Structure formats: structure tokens, C-alpha cells
Amino acid sequence: MDGLVDIHSHLYPRWYIDALKRRTTPPRVVGDEGAERFVIFEGEQGRLMGDDHWDLQVKLRFMAAIGIAQSIVSLGNPWLDPFAGDEAMELVARANADFASFEDRTGGRIVGMGVLPQHDVRRAVETVESVAATPTLYGVANGCRLCGLELDDAALDPIWAALERTGLPLLLHPHYVVGRDALSGRGHAFPLALGFPFETTVAVSRLVFAGVLQRFPELKLVASHGGGTIPFLAGRLDAGWQADHGAHDGHLDAAPSEHLGKLFLDALVYHPGAVRATAALVGTTRMAFGTDHPFTIADPAANLRAIDSGFESELDRRAVMGDSAREFFRLPAVRDEPTALPAS
């Protein structure tokens, strides 16, 4: 095996944190460096941010401690959702150039994903083309809405077409939380553990029921956190689709679960039973290890134990721990240690 690959890891460069600090409403960053907090929703205290959020050296030390050979790193939520116009395009250019530089700066140990502007579909399509033409970017990361639209909105078809045409993977990651009011009173525990995966579940279900994966069958769509609850509710989605003909409105020629099997899912599910359920839907050749570093919910040891005990086959373990990711993302070989590594 060529080593463990982490497909779900984030960095918040200092210039991006500064952009969030200029905002007066959430999502924003508040406080002085050393005591900064990331505030997603109005009224919350926010989560502490440290140098593990922005420093490539710290990321590499984390990887070494876990035994990760290579990480695909993306900008974390809220990406460029809060920005528009010229500011958004300036941030897009800076983000994509910055993340494209990681491969050379780390000898291929860390490679980057791009990010899309969210204020204009046409600009997002142009950015897909630009990222796809950048050899050291290996996909784009985005929230569960595109350009402020739900994923079943037909206005997004030009973006799906561009992603399919270029073969560029899209990593879907939650931010807004589903059922926030019902999840209150437990700090970040319920929003992170339940609201985030519920958001992904709803977003992917909308996309599938709208026939996006049927119209764009070669779309390389990566759903984070094991696709939310999709592996467990695929059968129930089929039952709902069969029970209500108006729900699919002629968009699908097969049950939703047949299209859900086209997804690529990370194995960020923390439990061997959940790992097996994920594999039952998409197969281990469409699964990969992830950490969610640097967020506090990250528990790579638990995820590695789940993969190890969840599969009897060494071939399946190898697939999830690196082989599938290397093939799906067409990752470069890791090179020799670089002589210098500037801070991000």
C-alpha cells in the first residue's frame, strides 16, 4: 500500500480569516489572533481557532502523528458564500492560487482543492474551467447550496455540465445545518453530529430526485461525512419515491438508490457498522478515509479503528485507506521532503 490518504481536511489561510474578520454579521471571525473564534450563527460564542487552522507545518505534523501519507486539503466553510462581486472574485483567485501551491510546497504530501464564487452561476462555471486547467488542484469544495440555490434548481445545470465535462470532483460539505431550532441547547454537539449530516442528506436527496445524476451520469460528486444519513435511508428514499409519483415528476427512470450508488463518500462515520452501511451503498472503491482536521470533532483514530474492524477483506481496507482516493482524484506521487516550507 502506498500509504493513508485523507480526502477531508481543511485550512483557513490568514488572509481568509482576515476577510471573515472584516464582516460584522455571521459567518465571521471575532477576537485578536491567539484568541480568535469562528462564529457561524448569530448569538453563539463561536469556536476557538488556532494555528492548526492555517499553518501547513502544523498540518504536516498532524499527518505524521496519524500516519497520513497524503492529504487533500480544502478551504473550510463558509467558503466564499458571504462574498460577492469584485471581492468574491479577488478571493477566488487568491484561494485557488494559494491551494494550488501546496503540492510544490510540501512535496506532494498536501494537495489542494479549489473554491467557487457563489454570487453568479456564469462566474462559477468559468472558475470550474479554470480549476480544471490547474494541474495542482484536484477538485472544488463547496457547501450544500451552489450560488445560493438548492441543488435541485435547474439554473445550476451549467455548473453540473462543466464539472462533468472537465471531470473535476466536487466535494459537498455542510454549513447551514438542518433543524437548527430542534438541535439547540447542546452547544455544538448536536449541530455538528446531527445538523451537518442532515443537511448533506437533504441536499443530496434533492439533487438525486431532480435527476441531476441521471442527466450528468459522469459527474464526480463527493459527499462528506459518509453522505450524512444517505446510506441508512436509501431504501426509505426509494419507498418515498415509489409512493408519491409527484415527488419525482418524471425526472428519474430508476429508483433513487441506483443513482446514489454513483456517489463517492468519505468514511468519516466513526463506527464499523456505519462504515459497512456506507460500503453497502457505494462499495469500497467509492469510499475514502477522512479526518475533518482541524475541527474538534476530528477523531482519526476512531475512524481508522472503524475501517479496520468494519471490513474482513484487506483489499477493502486498502481501498478505503488510500487506493480508491488515489484513483478517483488522480493524485500525484509524494516526492522528497521540500527544503523550505513557508507558512500559509
Contacts in CASP RR format, 6 or more apart in sequence:
PFRMAT RR
TARGET T0000
AUTHOR 0000-0000-0000
METHOD contacts of the structure
MODEL  1
MDGLVDIHSHLYPRWYIDALKRRTTPPRVVGDEGAERFVIFEGEQGRLMG
DDHWDLQVKLRFMAAIGIAQSIVSLGNPWLDPFAGDEAMELVARANADFA
SFEDRTGGRIVGMGVLPQHDVRRAVETVESVAATPTLYGVANGCRLCGLE
LDDAALDPIWAALERTGLPLLLHPHYVVGRDALSGRGHAFPLALGFPFET
TVAVSRLVFAGVLQRFPELKLVASHGGGTIPFLAGRLDAGWQADHGAHDG
HLDAAPSEHLGKLFLDALVYHPGAVRATAALVGTTRMAFGTDHPFTIADP
AANLRAIDSGFESELDRRAVMGDSAREFFRLPAVRDEPTALPAS
1 318 0 8 1.000
1 321 0 8 1.000
1 322 0 8 1.000
1 323 0 8 1.000
2 69 0 8 1.000
2 322 0 8 1.000
2 323 0 8 1.000
2 326 0 8 1.000
3 69 0 8 1.000
3 70 0 8 1.000
3 321 0 8 1.000
3 322 0 8 1.000
4 66 0 8 1.000
4 67 0 8 1.000
4 68 0 8 1.000
4 69 0 8 1.000
4 70 0 8 1.000
4 289 0 8 1.000
4 321 0 8 1.000
4 322 0 8 1.000
5 68 0 8 1.000
5 69 0 8 1.000
5 70 0 8 1.000
5 71 0 8 1.000
5 72 0 8 1.000
5 288 0 8 1.000
5 289 0 8 1.000
5 321 0 8 1.000
5 322 0 8 1.000
5 325 0 8 1.000
5 326 0 8 1.000
5 331 0 8 1.000
6 63 0 8 1.000
6 68 0 8 1.000
6 70 0 8 1.000
6 71 0 8 1.000
6 72 0 8 1.000
6 289 0 8 1.000
6 290 0 8 1.000
6 291 0 8 1.000
6 293 0 8 1.000
6 300 0 8 1.000
7 71 0 8 1.000
7 72 0 8 1.000
7 171 0 8 1.000
7 222 0 8 1.000
7 266 0 8 1.000
7 288 0 8 1.000
7 289 0 8 1.000
7 290 0 8 1.000
7 325 0 8 1.000
7 329 0 8 1.000
8 72 0 8 1.000
8 171 0 8 1.000
8 224 0 8 1.000
8 266 0 8 1.000
8 268 0 8 1.000
8 290 0 8 1.000
8 291 0 8 1.000
8 292 0 8 1.000
9 59 0 8 1.000
9 71 0 8 1.000
9 72 0 8 1.000
9 73 0 8 1.000
9 74 0 8 1.000
9 290 0 8 1.000
9 291 0 8 1.000
9 292 0 8 1.000
9 293 0 8 1.000
10 53 0 8 1.000
10 73 0 8 1.000
10 74 0 8 1.000
10 75 0 8 1.000
10 76 0 8 1.000
10 292 0 8 1.000
10 293 0 8 1.000
10 294 0 8 1.000
10 295 0 8 1.000
11 53 0 8 1.000
11 54 0 8 1.000
11 56 0 8 1.000
11 59 0 8 1.000
11 73 0 8 1.000
11 74 0 8 1.000
11 75 0 8 1.000
11 76 0 8 1.000
11 99 0 8 1.000
11 344 0 8 1.000
12 49 0 8 1.000
12 53 0 8 1.000
12 54 0 8 1.000
12 75 0 8 1.000
12 76 0 8 1.000
13 54 0 8 1.000
13 75 0 8 1.000
13 95 0 8 1.000
13 98 0 8 1.000
13 344 0 8 1.000
14 54 0 8 1.000
14 344 0 8 1.000
15 94 0 8 1.000
15 98 0 8 1.000
16 75 0 8 1.000
16 91 0 8 1.000
16 95 0 8 1.000
17 29 0 8 1.000
17 36 0 8 1.000
17 49 0 8 1.000
17 53 0 8 1.000
17 54 0 8 1.000
19 83 0 8 1.000
19 87 0 8 1.000
19 91 0 8 1.000
20 27 0 8 1.000
20 28 0 8 1.000
20 29 0 8 1.000
20 38 0 8 1.000
20 78 0 8 1.000
20 82 0 8 1.000
21 28 0 8 1.000
21 29 0 8 1.000
21 30 0 8 1.000
21 31 0 8 1.000
21 36 0 8 1.000
23 82 0 8 1.000
25 42 0 8 1.000
26 39 0 8 1.000
26 40 0 8 1.000
26 41 0 8 1.000
26 42 0 8 1.000
26 43 0 8 1.000
26 44 0 8 1.000
27 38 0 8 1.000
27 39 0 8 1.000
27 40 0 8 1.000
27 77 0 8 1.000
27 78 0 8 1.000
27 81 0 8 1.000
27 82 0 8 1.000
27 175 0 8 1.000
28 39 0 8 1.000
29 36 0 8 1.000
29 37 0 8 1.000
29 38 0 8 1.000
29 39 0 8 1.000
29 49 0 8 1.000
30 36 0 8 1.000
30 37 0 8 1.000
30 39 0 8 1.000
30 46 0 8 1.000
31 37 0 8 1.000
34 50 0 8 1.000
35 48 0 8 1.000
36 48 0 8 1.000
36 49 0 8 1.000
36 50 0 8 1.000
37 45 0 8 1.000
37 46 0 8 1.000
37 47 0 8 1.000
37 48 0 8 1.000
37 49 0 8 1.000
38 46 0 8 1.000
38 47 0 8 1.000
38 49 0 8 1.000
39 45 0 8 1.000
39 46 0 8 1.000
40 46 0 8 1.000
40 77 0 8 1.000
40 78 0 8 1.000
40 175 0 8 1.000
41 177 0 8 1.000
41 180 0 8 1.000
47 188 0 8 1.000
47 295 0 8 1.000
47 296 0 8 1.000
50 294 0 8 1.000
51 58 0 8 1.000
52 58 0 8 1.000
52 59 0 8 1.000
52 62 0 8 1.000
52 293 0 8 1.000
52 294 0 8 1.000
53 294 0 8 1.000
54 343 0 8 1.000
54 344 0 8 1.000
55 343 0 8 1.000
55 344 0 8 1.000
56 102 0 8 1.000
56 105 0 8 1.000
56 106 0 8 1.000
56 110 0 8 1.000
56 341 0 8 1.000
56 343 0 8 1.000
56 344 0 8 1.000
57 341 0 8 1.000
57 343 0 8 1.000
59 71 0 8 1.000
59 73 0 8 1.000
59 110 0 8 1.000
59 293 0 8 1.000
59 294 0 8 1.000
60 106 0 8 1.000
60 109 0 8 1.000
60 110 0 8 1.000
60 341 0 8 1.000
62 68 0 8 1.000
62 293 0 8 1.000
62 294 0 8 1.000
63 69 0 8 1.000
63 71 0 8 1.000
63 109 0 8 1.000
63 110 0 8 1.000
66 291 0 8 1.000
66 300 0 8 1.000
66 301 0 8 1.000
66 304 0 8 1.000
68 291 0 8 1.000
68 300 0 8 1.000
69 109 0 8 1.000
69 334 0 8 1.000
70 108 0 8 1.000
70 109 0 8 1.000
70 110 0 8 1.000
70 111 0 8 1.000
70 331 0 8 1.000
70 334 0 8 1.000
71 109 0 8 1.000
71 110 0 8 1.000
71 111 0 8 1.000
71 291 0 8 1.000
72 111 0 8 1.000
72 112 0 8 1.000
72 113 0 8 1.000
72 138 0 8 1.000
72 325 0 8 1.000
72 329 0 8 1.000
72 331 0 8 1.000
73 99 0 8 1.000
73 102 0 8 1.000
73 110 0 8 1.000
73 111 0 8 1.000
73 112 0 8 1.000
73 113 0 8 1.000
74 99 0 8 1.000
74 112 0 8 1.000
74 113 0 8 1.000
74 114 0 8 1.000
74 115 0 8 1.000
74 141 0 8 1.000
74 171 0 8 1.000
74 173 0 8 1.000
75 95 0 8 1.000
75 99 0 8 1.000
75 113 0 8 1.000
75 114 0 8 1.000
75 115 0 8 1.000
75 141 0 8 1.000
76 141 0 8 1.000
76 173 0 8 1.000
77 143 0 8 1.000
77 173 0 8 1.000
77 174 0 8 1.000
77 175 0 8 1.000
78 175 0 8 1.000
79 115 0 8 1.000
79 116 0 8 1.000
79 118 0 8 1.000
79 141 0 8 1.000
79 142 0 8 1.000
79 143 0 8 1.000
79 175 0 8 1.000
80 88 0 8 1.000
80 91 0 8 1.000
80 92 0 8 1.000
80 95 0 8 1.000
80 115 0 8 1.000
80 116 0 8 1.000
80 117 0 8 1.000
80 118 0 8 1.000
81 118 0 8 1.000
81 143 0 8 1.000
81 145 0 8 1.000
81 148 0 8 1.000
81 175 0 8 1.000
83 91 0 8 1.000
83 117 0 8 1.000
83 118 0 8 1.000
83 119 0 8 1.000
84 118 0 8 1.000
84 119 0 8 1.000
85 117 0 8 1.000
85 119 0 8 1.000
85 120 0 8 1.000
88 117 0 8 1.000
88 118 0 8 1.000
88 119 0 8 1.000
88 123 0 8 1.000
89 117 0 8 1.000
89 123 0 8 1.000
92 115 0 8 1.000
92 116 0 8 1.000
92 117 0 8 1.000
92 127 0 8 1.000
95 114 0 8 1.000
95 115 0 8 1.000
96 114 0 8 1.000
96 115 0 8 1.000
96 127 0 8 1.000
96 130 0 8 1.000
96 131 0 8 1.000
96 134 0 8 1.000
96 137 0 8 1.000
98 344 0 8 1.000
99 112 0 8 1.000
99 113 0 8 1.000
99 114 0 8 1.000
99 115 0 8 1.000
99 137 0 8 1.000
100 112 0 8 1.000
100 114 0 8 1.000
100 134 0 8 1.000
100 136 0 8 1.000
100 137 0 8 1.000
101 136 0 8 1.000
102 108 0 8 1.000
102 110 0 8 1.000
102 111 0 8 1.000
102 112 0 8 1.000
102 136 0 8 1.000
103 110 0 8 1.000
103 111 0 8 1.000
103 112 0 8 1.000
103 136 0 8 1.000
103 332 0 8 1.000
104 136 0 8 1.000
104 338 0 8 1.000
105 338 0 8 1.000
105 341 0 8 1.000
105 342 0 8 1.000
106 338 0 8 1.000
106 341 0 8 1.000
107 334 0 8 1.000
107 335 0 8 1.000
107 336 0 8 1.000
107 337 0 8 1.000
107 338 0 8 1.000
108 332 0 8 1.000
108 333 0 8 1.000
108 334 0 8 1.000
108 335 0 8 1.000
109 334 0 8 1.000
111 136 0 8 1.000
111 137 0 8 1.000
111 138 0 8 1.000
111 331 0 8 1.000
111 332 0 8 1.000
112 136 0 8 1.000
112 137 0 8 1.000
112 138 0 8 1.000
112 139 0 8 1.000
113 137 0 8 1.000
113 138 0 8 1.000
113 139 0 8 1.000
113 140 0 8 1.000
113 141 0 8 1.000
113 169 0 8 1.000
113 171 0 8 1.000
114 131 0 8 1.000
114 137 0 8 1.000
114 139 0 8 1.000
114 140 0 8 1.000
114 141 0 8 1.000
115 140 0 8 1.000
115 141 0 8 1.000
115 142 0 8 1.000
116 124 0 8 1.000
116 127 0 8 1.000
116 128 0 8 1.000
116 140 0 8 1.000
116 142 0 8 1.000
116 146 0 8 1.000
116 159 0 8 1.000
117 123 0 8 1.000
117 124 0 8 1.000
117 127 0 8 1.000
118 124 0 8 1.000
118 145 0 8 1.000
118 146 0 8 1.000
118 147 0 8 1.000
118 148 0 8 1.000
119 147 0 8 1.000
120 147 0 8 1.000
121 146 0 8 1.000
121 147 0 8 1.000
121 155 0 8 1.000
121 156 0 8 1.000
121 158 0 8 1.000
121 159 0 8 1.000
122 158 0 8 1.000
124 146 0 8 1.000
124 147 0 8 1.000
124 159 0 8 1.000
125 158 0 8 1.000
125 159 0 8 1.000
125 162 0 8 1.000
127 140 0 8 1.000
128 140 0 8 1.000
128 159 0 8 1.000
128 162 0 8 1.000
128 163 0 8 1.000
128 166 0 8 1.000
128 168 0 8 1.000
129 162 0 8 1.000
129 166 0 8 1.000
131 137 0 8 1.000
131 139 0 8 1.000
131 140 0 8 1.000
131 168 0 8 1.000
132 166 0 8 1.000
132 167 0 8 1.000
132 168 0 8 1.000
138 169 0 8 1.000
138 329 0 8 1.000
138 330 0 8 1.000
138 331 0 8 1.000
139 168 0 8 1.000
139 169 0 8 1.000
139 170 0 8 1.000
139 171 0 8 1.000
139 329 0 8 1.000
140 163 0 8 1.000
140 168 0 8 1.000
140 169 0 8 1.000
140 170 0 8 1.000
140 171 0 8 1.000
141 170 0 8 1.000
141 171 0 8 1.000
141 173 0 8 1.000
142 170 0 8 1.000
142 171 0 8 1.000
142 172 0 8 1.000
142 173 0 8 1.000
143 172 0 8 1.000
143 173 0 8 1.000
143 174 0 8 1.000
143 175 0 8 1.000
144 151 0 8 1.000
144 172 0 8 1.000
144 173 0 8 1.000
144 174 0 8 1.000
144 175 0 8 1.000
144 176 0 8 1.000
144 199 0 8 1.000
144 200 0 8 1.000
144 202 0 8 1.000
144 203 0 8 1.000
145 151 0 8 1.000
145 176 0 8 1.000
145 203 0 8 1.000
146 156 0 8 1.000
146 159 0 8 1.000
147 155 0 8 1.000
147 156 0 8 1.000
147 159 0 8 1.000
149 155 0 8 1.000
149 156 0 8 1.000
150 203 0 8 1.000
150 206 0 8 1.000
151 203 0 8 1.000
151 204 0 8 1.000
151 206 0 8 1.000
151 207 0 8 1.000
151 210 0 8 1.000
151 212 0 8 1.000
152 206 0 8 1.000
152 207 0 8 1.000
152 209 0 8 1.000
152 210 0 8 1.000
152 212 0 8 1.000
154 210 0 8 1.000
157 215 0 8 1.000
160 212 0 8 1.000
160 215 0 8 1.000
160 216 0 8 1.000
160 219 0 8 1.000
161 216 0 8 1.000
162 168 0 8 1.000
163 170 0 8 1.000
163 216 0 8 1.000
163 219 0 8 1.000
163 220 0 8 1.000
164 216 0 8 1.000
164 218 0 8 1.000
164 219 0 8 1.000
164 220 0 8 1.000
167 218 0 8 1.000
167 220 0 8 1.000
168 220 0 8 1.000
169 220 0 8 1.000
169 221 0 8 1.000
169 222 0 8 1.000
169 264 0 8 1.000
169 328 0 8 1.000
169 329 0 8 1.000
170 219 0 8 1.000
170 220 0 8 1.000
170 221 0 8 1.000
170 222 0 8 1.000
171 222 0 8 1.000
171 224 0 8 1.000
172 200 0 8 1.000
172 203 0 8 1.000
172 204 0 8 1.000
172 221 0 8 1.000
172 222 0 8 1.000
172 223 0 8 1.000
172 224 0 8 1.000
173 200 0 8 1.000
173 224 0 8 1.000
174 195 0 8 1.000
174 196 0 8 1.000
174 197 0 8 1.000
174 199 0 8 1.000
174 200 0 8 1.000
174 203 0 8 1.000
174 224 0 8 1.000
174 225 0 8 1.000
175 199 0 8 1.000
176 199 0 8 1.000
177 183 0 8 1.000
177 191 0 8 1.000
177 195 0 8 1.000
177 196 0 8 1.000
177 198 0 8 1.000
177 199 0 8 1.000
178 195 0 8 1.000
178 198 0 8 1.000
178 199 0 8 1.000
178 201 0 8 1.000
178 202 0 8 1.000
179 195 0 8 1.000
179 198 0 8 1.000
180 191 0 8 1.000
180 195 0 8 1.000
183 190 0 8 1.000
183 191 0 8 1.000
183 194 0 8 1.000
183 195 0 8 1.000
184 190 0 8 1.000
188 296 0 8 1.000
192 295 0 8 1.000
192 297 0 8 1.000
193 297 0 8 1.000
196 225 0 8 1.000
196 228 0 8 1.000
197 225 0 8 1.000
197 226 0 8 1.000
197 227 0 8 1.000
197 228 0 8 1.000
197 229 0 8 1.000
198 228 0 8 1.000
198 229 0 8 1.000
200 223 0 8 1.000
200 224 0 8 1.000
200 225 0 8 1.000
200 226 0 8 1.000
200 227 0 8 1.000
200 228 0 8 1.000
200 230 0 8 1.000
201 227 0 8 1.000
201 228 0 8 1.000
201 229 0 8 1.000
201 230 0 8 1.000
201 233 0 8 1.000
204 223 0 8 1.000
204 227 0 8 1.000
204 228 0 8 1.000
204 230 0 8 1.000
204 260 0 8 1.000
204 263 0 8 1.000
205 230 0 8 1.000
205 237 0 8 1.000
205 256 0 8 1.000
207 213 0 8 1.000
207 221 0 8 1.000
208 237 0 8 1.000
208 252 0 8 1.000
208 256 0 8 1.000
208 259 0 8 1.000
208 260 0 8 1.000
209 241 0 8 1.000
209 247 0 8 1.000
209 248 0 8 1.000
209 251 0 8 1.000
209 252 0 8 1.000
209 256 0 8 1.000
210 251 0 8 1.000
211 251 0 8 1.000
211 252 0 8 1.000
211 259 0 8 1.000
212 219 0 8 1.000
213 219 0 8 1.000
213 221 0 8 1.000
213 259 0 8 1.000
213 262 0 8 1.000
214 251 0 8 1.000
214 252 0 8 1.000
214 253 0 8 1.000
214 254 0 8 1.000
214 259 0 8 1.000
217 262 0 8 1.000
219 262 0 8 1.000
220 264 0 8 1.000
220 328 0 8 1.000
221 262 0 8 1.000
221 263 0 8 1.000
221 264 0 8 1.000
222 263 0 8 1.000
222 264 0 8 1.000
222 265 0 8 1.000
222 266 0 8 1.000
223 230 0 8 1.000
223 263 0 8 1.000
223 264 0 8 1.000
223 265 0 8 1.000
223 266 0 8 1.000
224 266 0 8 1.000
224 268 0 8 1.000
225 266 0 8 1.000
225 268 0 8 1.000
225 269 0 8 1.000
225 292 0 8 1.000
226 265 0 8 1.000
226 266 0 8 1.000
226 267 0 8 1.000
226 268 0 8 1.000
226 269 0 8 1.000
226 274 0 8 1.000
226 278 0 8 1.000
227 263 0 8 1.000
227 265 0 8 1.000
227 266 0 8 1.000
227 278 0 8 1.000
230 260 0 8 1.000
230 263 0 8 1.000
230 265 0 8 1.000
230 281 0 8 1.000
231 265 0 8 1.000
231 274 0 8 1.000
231 277 0 8 1.000
231 278 0 8 1.000
231 280 0 8 1.000
231 281 0 8 1.000
231 282 0 8 1.000
232 277 0 8 1.000
234 256 0 8 1.000
234 257 0 8 1.000
234 260 0 8 1.000
234 281 0 8 1.000
235 257 0 8 1.000
237 256 0 8 1.000
237 257 0 8 1.000
237 260 0 8 1.000
238 255 0 8 1.000
238 256 0 8 1.000
238 257 0 8 1.000
240 247 0 8 1.000
241 247 0 8 1.000
241 248 0 8 1.000
241 252 0 8 1.000
241 255 0 8 1.000
241 256 0 8 1.000
242 255 0 8 1.000
252 259 0 8 1.000
257 281 0 8 1.000
260 281 0 8 1.000
260 282 0 8 1.000
261 281 0 8 1.000
261 282 0 8 1.000
261 286 0 8 1.000
262 282 0 8 1.000
263 281 0 8 1.000
263 282 0 8 1.000
263 286 0 8 1.000
264 282 0 8 1.000
264 286 0 8 1.000
264 287 0 8 1.000
264 288 0 8 1.000
264 324 0 8 1.000
264 328 0 8 1.000
265 278 0 8 1.000
265 281 0 8 1.000
265 282 0 8 1.000
265 286 0 8 1.000
265 287 0 8 1.000
265 288 0 8 1.000
266 287 0 8 1.000
266 288 0 8 1.000
266 289 0 8 1.000
266 290 0 8 1.000
267 275 0 8 1.000
267 278 0 8 1.000
267 287 0 8 1.000
267 288 0 8 1.000
267 289 0 8 1.000
267 290 0 8 1.000
267 303 0 8 1.000
267 306 0 8 1.000
267 307 0 8 1.000
267 320 0 8 1.000
268 290 0 8 1.000
268 291 0 8 1.000
268 292 0 8 1.000
268 303 0 8 1.000
269 275 0 8 1.000
269 278 0 8 1.000
269 303 0 8 1.000
269 306 0 8 1.000
270 299 0 8 1.000
270 302 0 8 1.000
270 303 0 8 1.000
270 306 0 8 1.000
271 306 0 8 1.000
272 305 0 8 1.000
272 306 0 8 1.000
272 307 0 8 1.000
272 309 0 8 1.000
272 310 0 8 1.000
273 306 0 8 1.000
273 310 0 8 1.000
274 306 0 8 1.000
275 306 0 8 1.000
275 307 0 8 1.000
275 310 0 8 1.000
275 311 0 8 1.000
275 320 0 8 1.000
276 310 0 8 1.000
276 311 0 8 1.000
278 287 0 8 1.000
279 287 0 8 1.000
279 311 0 8 1.000
279 316 0 8 1.000
279 320 0 8 1.000
284 311 0 8 1.000
284 315 0 8 1.000
284 316 0 8 1.000
284 319 0 8 1.000
284 320 0 8 1.000
284 324 0 8 1.000
285 319 0 8 1.000
285 324 0 8 1.000
285 327 0 8 1.000
286 324 0 8 1.000
286 328 0 8 1.000
287 319 0 8 1.000
287 320 0 8 1.000
287 324 0 8 1.000
288 320 0 8 1.000
288 322 0 8 1.000
288 324 0 8 1.000
288 325 0 8 1.000
288 328 0 8 1.000
289 303 0 8 1.000
289 304 0 8 1.000
289 307 0 8 1.000
289 320 0 8 1.000
289 321 0 8 1.000
289 322 0 8 1.000
289 325 0 8 1.000
290 300 0 8 1.000
290 303 0 8 1.000
291 298 0 8 1.000
291 300 0 8 1.000
291 303 0 8 1.000
292 298 0 8 1.000
293 300 0 8 1.000
304 321 0 8 1.000
307 317 0 8 1.000
307 320 0 8 1.000
307 321 0 8 1.000
308 317 0 8 1.000
311 317 0 8 1.000
311 320 0 8 1.000
325 331 0 8 1.000
END
